[in-house]
Amino acid sequence: MSEPDARGSTATRNRGGGDGDFARNRPPVGVNRAEFARNRRHQRLHWIAVHSLGLALGVMFLMPLVFVFLTAVMSDEQALTANLWPQEWHWENFAKVFTEAPMLRFLLNSLLYSTLATAFMLVSSIPVAYALAKLRWRGRGVSFMLVIAAMMLPPQVTAVPLYILWARFELTGTLWPLIIPHLFGDAFSIFLLRQFFLTIPRSYVDAAKVDGCSEFTAMLRIVLPMARPGIAAAAMFCFLYTWNDFFGPLLYAGENQQSWTLSIGLASFRGMHRVEWNLTMAATVLVMLPVIVLFLFAQRAFVRGITFTGVKG
């Protein structure tokens, strides 16, 4: 009698897998069935609440972008009317932006400004952040406090003396007064990189020095490869800030249209073209597109870098 029972039970387990699914919903041995069901119900409600909140926030953040895109493909008569859905899709608005204004020139200026400023910032800020995080020297704490103080200083406070300085060098009307200062470091980037360098154990550097590496070689070959997420986060912050910067280019390059960036060109687009909102929104989409693509490709390193910069202070 035992063998048929065993075969029968085996056949029952192999039919459709339903018993296995049911067994997974059974409470463990020694657990009250009612309490188990109540806990599972609470878990489902918690999952729904968390994901519903995330979905609602996602819709809230996406709605302005959707509005900008839909307005960009509308006709001039329909833009900013009560009808939010385009009656006709005018994809030619994106091409018309380049014919109505020198957007390619503005794009090249923005790329020049953002790329050089980010590269100069990394070259100058990484050694300073490494020295504040890994080296032991007198005055390190005071120097770090000066970096923090520089972060709290509004740029408008130094705008007038800096403008007079660059005017004496005859560099106003260009973007160089905004690019060159990044060769001397950036306070926020130094702070961000220093916090990430602190998460890397000093033992790696000591082991490299035992093998004959100098401090500079240990920084290049040991610390920097391990600090790629933090470096990516600092580079993205600098690139996004310079790409969206309006005050600096307006102050130093506002008098020379050949040096305008996309932010100035976008702001002046309404005045030059009778407030054609469909073209203005089309230009806005083109300005936002490179930043969105950059973030989509680098979001993992960006989020990881931001997360680890707060581990140790």
C-alpha positions as CSV (number, residue, x, y, z in Angstrom):
1,M,0.0,0.0,0.0
2,S,2.9,2.3,0.6
3,E,4.2,2.3,-3.0
4,P,0.9,3.3,-4.7
5,D,0.5,6.1,-2.1
6,A,4.0,7.3,-2.9
7,R,3.5,7.2,-6.6
8,G,0.1,8.9,-6.2
9,S,1.6,11.7,-4.2
10,T,4.4,12.1,-6.7
11,A,1.9,12.3,-9.6
12,T,-0.2,14.8,-7.6
13,R,2.9,17.0,-7.1
14,N,3.7,16.9,-10.8
15,R,0.2,18.0,-12.0
16,G,0.3,21.6,-13.1
17,G,2.3,22.9,-10.2
18,G,-0.8,24.2,-8.5
19,D,-0.1,22.5,-5.2
20,G,3.4,24.0,-5.0
21,D,1.9,27.5,-5.5
22,F,-0.6,26.8,-2.8
23,A,2.0,25.5,-0.4
24,R,4.0,28.7,-0.8
25,N,0.9,30.6,0.5
26,R,0.5,28.4,3.5
27,P,1.8,29.7,6.8
28,P,5.0,28.2,8.3
29,V,4.7,25.5,10.9
30,G,3.7,27.0,14.2
31,V,2.3,30.2,12.8
32,N,-1.4,31.2,13.2
33,R,-3.1,31.0,9.8
34,A,-5.2,34.2,10.5
35,E,-2.1,36.1,11.6
36,F,-0.2,34.9,8.5
37,A,-3.0,36.0,6.2
38,R,-3.2,39.4,7.9
39,N,0.5,40.0,7.5
40,R,0.4,39.1,3.8
41,R,-2.5,41.5,3.3
42,H,-0.5,44.3,5.0
43,Q,2.5,43.6,2.8
44,R,0.3,43.8,-0.3
45,L,-1.2,47.1,0.8
46,H,2.2,48.5,1.7
47,W,3.5,47.5,-1.8
48,I,0.6,49.2,-3.5
49,A,0.9,52.3,-1.4
50,V,4.7,52.7,-2.0
51,H,4.4,52.1,-5.8
52,S,1.3,54.3,-6.1
53,L,3.1,57.1,-4.4
54,G,6.1,56.7,-6.8
55,L,3.8,56.5,-9.8
56,A,2.0,59.7,-8.7
57,L,5.3,61.5,-8.2
58,G,6.6,60.3,-11.6
59,V,3.5,61.6,-13.3
60,M,3.8,65.0,-11.5
61,F,7.4,65.4,-12.7
62,L,6.7,64.3,-16.2
63,M,3.6,66.5,-16.8
64,P,5.7,69.7,-17.4
65,L,7.9,67.9,-19.9
66,V,4.9,66.5,-21.7
67,F,3.3,70.0,-21.8
68,V,6.5,71.5,-23.3
69,F,6.7,68.7,-25.9
70,L,3.1,69.0,-26.9
71,T,3.3,72.7,-27.2
72,A,6.4,72.4,-29.3
73,V,4.6,70.5,-32.0
74,M,1.5,72.7,-32.1
75,S,0.8,75.6,-34.5
76,D,1.3,79.2,-33.4
77,E,-2.4,79.8,-33.1
78,Q,-3.1,76.8,-30.9
79,A,-0.1,77.2,-28.5
80,L,-1.1,78.1,-24.9
81,T,-4.8,77.7,-25.7
82,A,-7.3,75.6,-23.7
83,N,-6.8,72.7,-26.2
84,L,-3.8,70.9,-24.8
85,W,-3.6,68.1,-27.5
86,P,-2.2,69.2,-30.9
87,Q,-4.8,69.4,-33.6
88,E,-2.0,69.0,-36.2
89,W,1.5,67.8,-35.5
90,H,4.0,70.4,-36.7
91,W,7.4,68.5,-36.5
92,E,8.9,71.2,-38.7
93,N,9.0,73.5,-35.6
94,F,12.2,71.8,-34.5
95,A,13.9,72.5,-37.9
96,K,12.5,76.0,-38.0
97,V,14.3,76.8,-34.7
98,F,17.6,76.5,-36.4
99,T,16.6,78.9,-39.3
100,E,15.1,81.5,-37.0
101,A,18.1,81.8,-34.6
102,P,21.8,80.7,-34.7
103,M,21.1,77.7,-32.4
104,L,24.0,75.7,-33.7
105,R,26.4,78.5,-32.7
106,F,24.8,78.7,-29.3
107,L,25.1,74.9,-29.0
108,L,28.8,74.9,-29.8
109,N,29.4,77.7,-27.2
110,S,27.5,75.7,-24.6
111,L,29.5,72.6,-25.3
112,L,32.7,74.5,-25.2
113,Y,31.9,76.1,-21.9
114,S,30.6,73.0,-20.2
115,T,33.2,70.6,-21.5
116,L,36.3,72.8,-20.8
117,A,34.9,73.9,-17.4
118,T,34.3,70.3,-16.4
119,A,37.7,69.1,-17.6
120,F,39.5,72.0,-15.8
121,M,37.5,71.3,-12.7
122,L,38.5,67.7,-12.5
123,V,42.2,68.4,-13.2
124,S,42.3,71.0,-10.4
125,S,39.9,69.7,-7.8
126,I,40.9,66.0,-7.7
127,P,44.5,66.7,-6.2
128,V,43.1,69.1,-3.7
129,A,40.3,66.7,-2.6
130,Y,42.9,63.9,-2.3
131,A,45.2,66.0,-0.2
132,L,42.3,66.9,2.1
133,A,41.2,63.3,2.4
134,K,44.4,61.2,2.5
135,L,47.4,63.3,3.4
136,R,48.3,64.4,6.9
137,W,49.6,68.0,7.0
138,R,49.4,71.0,9.3
139,G,46.4,73.3,8.5
140,R,44.4,70.6,6.7
141,G,41.3,71.3,8.9
142,V,41.6,75.0,8.4
143,S,41.9,74.6,4.6
144,F,38.8,72.4,4.6
145,M,36.8,75.0,6.5
146,L,37.9,77.6,3.9
147,V,36.5,75.3,1.2
148,I,33.2,75.1,3.1
149,A,33.2,78.9,3.5
150,A,33.7,79.3,-0.2
151,M,30.7,77.1,-0.9
152,M,28.5,79.5,1.1
153,L,29.7,82.6,-0.7
154,P,27.1,83.7,-3.3
155,P,28.6,84.4,-6.7
156,Q,26.9,87.8,-6.9
157,V,29.1,89.0,-4.1
158,T,32.3,88.7,-6.2
159,A,30.7,89.5,-9.5
160,V,31.7,93.2,-9.6
161,P,35.4,92.8,-8.7
162,L,35.8,89.8,-11.0
163,Y,34.2,91.7,-13.9
164,I,36.6,94.6,-13.4
165,L,39.5,92.1,-13.3
166,W,38.5,90.3,-16.5
167,A,37.7,93.7,-18.2
168,R,41.3,94.7,-17.6
169,F,42.5,91.6,-19.3
170,E,40.1,92.4,-22.2
171,L,38.4,89.1,-21.9
172,T,34.8,90.3,-21.5
173,G,32.6,89.5,-24.4
174,T,33.9,85.9,-24.4
175,L,33.3,82.8,-22.2
176,W,36.9,82.6,-21.0
177,P,36.1,84.5,-17.7
178,L,33.8,81.6,-16.9
179,I,36.1,78.8,-18.0
180,I,39.5,79.9,-16.7
181,P,38.4,80.0,-13.0
182,H,37.8,76.3,-13.0
183,L,41.5,75.7,-13.4
184,F,41.8,76.9,-9.7
185,G,39.3,74.4,-8.4
186,D,35.6,74.4,-7.5
187,A,34.6,74.4,-3.8
188,F,31.6,72.1,-4.1
189,S,33.4,69.6,-6.3
190,I,36.4,69.5,-3.9
191,F,34.0,68.9,-1.0
192,L,32.1,66.1,-3.0
193,L,35.3,64.4,-4.1
194,R,36.9,64.6,-0.6
195,Q,33.9,62.9,0.9
196,F,34.1,60.1,-1.6
197,F,37.9,59.7,-1.1
198,L,37.3,59.2,2.6
199,T,35.3,56.0,1.8
200,I,38.4,54.4,0.3
201,P,40.6,52.8,2.9
202,R,44.0,54.3,3.5
203,S,45.4,50.7,3.5
204,Y,45.2,50.6,-0.3
205,V,47.5,53.6,-0.6
206,D,49.9,52.3,2.0
207,A,50.2,49.0,0.2
208,A,50.9,50.8,-3.1
209,K,53.6,52.9,-1.4
210,V,55.2,49.8,0.1
211,D,55.4,48.5,-3.5
212,G,57.4,51.6,-4.5
213,C,54.6,53.9,-5.7
214,S,54.8,57.6,-4.9
215,E,51.8,59.5,-3.5
216,F,50.9,60.9,-6.9
217,T,51.2,57.4,-8.6
218,A,49.1,55.8,-5.9
219,M,46.4,58.5,-6.4
220,L,46.4,57.9,-10.2
221,R,46.6,54.1,-10.2
222,I,44.8,53.1,-7.0
223,V,42.5,55.8,-5.8
224,L,41.1,57.3,-9.0
225,P,40.0,54.0,-10.5
226,M,38.1,53.2,-7.2
227,A,36.6,56.7,-7.1
228,R,35.0,56.6,-10.6
229,P,31.4,57.0,-9.3
230,G,32.4,60.0,-7.2
231,I,34.3,61.6,-10.1
232,A,31.4,61.0,-12.4
233,A,29.0,62.6,-10.0
234,A,31.2,65.7,-9.6
235,A,31.7,65.9,-13.4
236,M,27.9,65.7,-14.0
237,F,27.2,68.4,-11.4
238,C,29.7,70.7,-13.0
239,F,28.4,70.0,-16.5
240,L,24.8,70.5,-15.6
241,Y,25.6,73.7,-13.7
242,T,27.5,75.2,-16.6
243,W,25.1,74.0,-19.2
244,N,22.2,75.7,-17.4
245,D,24.2,78.8,-16.3
246,F,22.5,82.0,-17.3
247,F,23.9,84.6,-15.0
248,G,27.6,84.1,-15.9
249,P,27.2,84.1,-19.7
250,L,24.8,87.0,-19.6
251,L,27.3,89.0,-17.4
252,Y,30.5,88.4,-19.5
253,A,29.2,87.5,-23.0
254,G,25.9,89.3,-23.1
255,E,27.4,92.1,-25.3
256,N,28.6,89.7,-27.9
257,Q,26.0,87.5,-29.6
258,Q,28.7,85.3,-31.1
259,S,29.6,84.1,-27.6
260,W,26.0,83.4,-26.4
261,T,25.2,80.0,-24.9
262,L,21.9,78.2,-25.2
263,S,20.5,79.6,-22.0
264,I,20.9,83.2,-23.3
265,G,19.7,82.3,-26.7
266,L,16.6,80.6,-25.3
267,A,15.8,83.5,-23.0
268,S,16.1,86.0,-25.8
269,F,14.1,83.8,-28.2
270,R,10.8,85.3,-27.2
271,G,11.8,88.8,-27.7
272,M,13.3,88.2,-31.1
273,H,10.4,86.3,-32.5
274,R,7.1,87.8,-31.3
275,V,6.7,85.3,-28.5
276,E,6.0,82.3,-30.8
277,W,5.5,79.8,-28.0
278,N,5.6,76.8,-30.2
279,L,9.1,77.7,-31.4
280,T,10.1,78.7,-27.9
281,M,9.0,75.3,-26.6
282,A,10.7,73.5,-29.5
283,A,13.9,75.3,-28.6
284,T,13.4,74.3,-25.0
285,V,13.1,70.6,-25.9
286,L,16.4,70.9,-27.9
287,V,18.1,72.5,-25.0
288,M,16.9,69.8,-22.5
289,L,17.6,66.8,-24.8
290,P,21.4,66.6,-24.4
291,V,21.1,66.8,-20.6
292,I,18.4,64.1,-20.4
293,V,20.4,61.8,-22.6
294,L,23.6,62.4,-20.5
295,F,21.8,61.6,-17.3
296,L,20.2,58.4,-18.7
297,F,23.6,57.1,-19.6
298,A,25.3,58.1,-16.4
299,Q,22.6,57.9,-13.8
300,R,23.9,54.7,-12.2
301,A,27.4,56.2,-11.6
302,F,25.8,59.5,-10.6
303,V,23.4,57.9,-8.0
304,R,26.2,55.7,-6.7
305,G,28.6,58.6,-6.3
306,I,26.1,60.7,-4.4
307,T,25.2,57.8,-2.1
308,F,28.8,57.0,-1.1
309,T,29.8,60.7,-0.6
310,G,27.7,60.7,2.6
311,V,29.1,57.5,4.1
312,K,31.9,59.0,6.0
313,G,32.7,62.5,7.0
